[in-house]
Amino acid sequence: MGSAAAFFDLDRTLLRGASGPLLTEALVAAGVAPDRRLPGQGLLYKTYEILGETLFSMALARQAVRVVEGWSPTIVREAAEQAADRLVDDVLPYARVLIDEHRAAGRPAILATTTPYDLVAPLARRLDFDDVVATRYAEADGRYTGRIDGEFVWFTGKLAAVRRWADANGVSVAESWAYSDSVYDVPLLSSVAHPHAVNPDPRLRLVAAARRWPVVHLDVPPGVRKVAGVEPFDVLRLLARPELIPFARFDIGGTEGIPADGPGIVVANHRSYFDTVAVGLTVARSGRALRFLGKKEVFDAPIVGQLARALGGIRVERGSGSDEPLREAARALEAGELVAMMPQGTIPRGRAFFDPDLKGRWGAARLARLTHAPVVPIGLWGTESVWPRNARVPNVLNVTNPPLVRTRVGDEVPLAYDDLDDDTRTIMEAITGLLPPEARVRREPTPDELARTLPAGYRGDPDAETERRPGSD
């Protein structure tokens, strides 16, 4: 029995939309395609991006072979190289990660698409696909003949082409993975052990629900669901406005330090359960999504845990010794996401809360060493006045004199990546440098202040957990 492979559709699966417009532009620029728009062409592409493949659109694709009769394959391939430089920017962030994961597991990654081979092969090379199964145009005397060589790689023709490739390469289709957005790929999806409906069209969504196939979106982290193309974080971002939180005032600065694109590890000090809100509001000003690493207790809680996972949060079980949270965070960073974490791990108790010397664990330094993503510090102050640790809920009634929450974003933290202790100290010093002057003054707290640093109902020694070794993530 052969080994398994992973077969990926292209349009609306790996790409945000259709590849057709950019490929057509490249062919026009190369002088092989006529510089004119067909009636209704724009509407056809728009309909495709919303509803997916239709019999009409695929009939047009099938007849395109006649249009290219007499074209030079060499020029078409050169145009495809130019188009690939632009198409690669439309590849969904988690698509690259998924392709790499399959290849790392020893499974060849195969691009299986209706789009002609000569037009998609350059993009497949840029994405490190192992091979391409695609419609091929017949050639003779250095020109396309206006006929198809082999199957039209669509619907049952795609399954036939995939099986033929698998037989030639010692691969078992029945043990393989497949990813597609289209109901017309149901024959292929039904033939593999691991079918996935990616950004499915309305008809495939129904099939996937009936057959209990996983539904995924490669523009968001695993586990994040989208409704009508919108993920929960998009909704939350619309609501992430300080004026919608009347029980706190916000002084936010330095947000230009948040990367406009690409990966980033956002690190902040930990003073309150309200810290995630403060960090979220700060990063929201950049317009970017943020994935939090959070304690398992948050993800295990009813409702709150489901919301945390829906927002792309990453569950951390301290003391378990598992590296899975860091691997999941690294996956998000590889996809170009921002990941937020609080190196202190938990809100300090007792006198440790007032210690100007912030102590962190290794998690952020390890993640930075693993990915070399930039580390961006945020200094938080005043969040404990909104939601002290000894309160089960924030003081939402304090709207006449709300406390001030101050956040400051700093410059990227320079790390050496050679010593986790040193890098952790560097990270914590960068955060400390963003706090107001009073944060760096050692003082004796009052009994009431100490009580506010303890969990609700806590009866133990207030200083019992003031010290932890740096590596105890």
Secondary structure, DSSP 8 states (H G I E B T S, - for coil): --B--EEE--TTTTBSS-SHHHHHHHHHHTTSS-S---TTHHHHHHHHHHH---HHHHHHHHHHHHHTTT--HHHHHHHHHHHHHHHGGGB-HHHHHHHHHHHHTT--EEEEESS-HHHHHHHHHHTT-SEEEE--EEEETTEEEEEESS---STHHHHHHHHHHHHHHTB-GGG-EEEES-GGGHHHHHHSSEEEEES--HHHHHHHHHHT--EE-TTS-TT---BTTB-HHHHHHHH--GGG-TT-EEEEE-GGGS-SSS-EEEEE----TTHHHHHHHHHHTTT--EEEEEEHHHHHSTTHHHHHHHTT-EEE-TTS---HHHHHHHHHHHTT-EEEE-TT-S---GGGGG-SS----SHHHHHHHHH---EEEEEEESHHHHS-TT-SS--TT--SS--EEEEEE-------SS-HHHHHHHHHHHHHTTS-GGGGS-----HHHHHHTS-TT--S-TTTTS---TT--
